[in-house]
Amino acid sequence: ISFVSQAAEGASTSLFYAGAQCGGTLVVLALSWSRGTGGFLHPKDLLVLAAAGTGLAIWYLTEDPAWALVISCGISLLGGTVTSTKAYRVPSSETLSFWVTSFVAACFAFGAVGEWDPVLLIYPAYLLVLKVSIISAMHLGRRRQATPRATLSPARP
């Protein structure tokens, strides 16, 4: 949705990042089908798909791709909060170099927009915020794990 709505809004160079992100997501989807564990769709997955369908319906009804983009970013934010929470709780479950590289790529995508068009800046700005939140969660989680917890000493009579 993000890729197509940005293209409909006239994105050019910055569209490369959204396209690469879309392609990467499709690769992960294919790998999860062939190598993943667990079920195909869970109730939360169905809710996200329904929200994505709602975004497409709003786009169709309003003929404004900006609505689909905003809804798509909102849906992705839900997934991002799950990743940030996991990165805080179990920082070793995420690869810091991946998220830093992804942050740098999002910076370039933001700069590639070229003109100050809020609709074209929504997606790369959202990605910058997401990447920073995940990197920060990992950092805070590592600090939390490195800090020794206070032990309770037995009470003295």
Secondary structure, DSSP 4 states (H G I P E B T S, - for coil): -HHHHHHHTT--TTHHHHHHHHHHHHHHHHHHHHH--S-S--HHHHHHHHHHHHHHHHHHHHT-HHHHHHHHHHHHHHHHHHHHHHHHH-GGGS-HHHHHHHHHHHHHHHHHT-S--HHHHHHHHHHHHHHHHHHHHHHHHHHHHHSPPPPPPPPP-
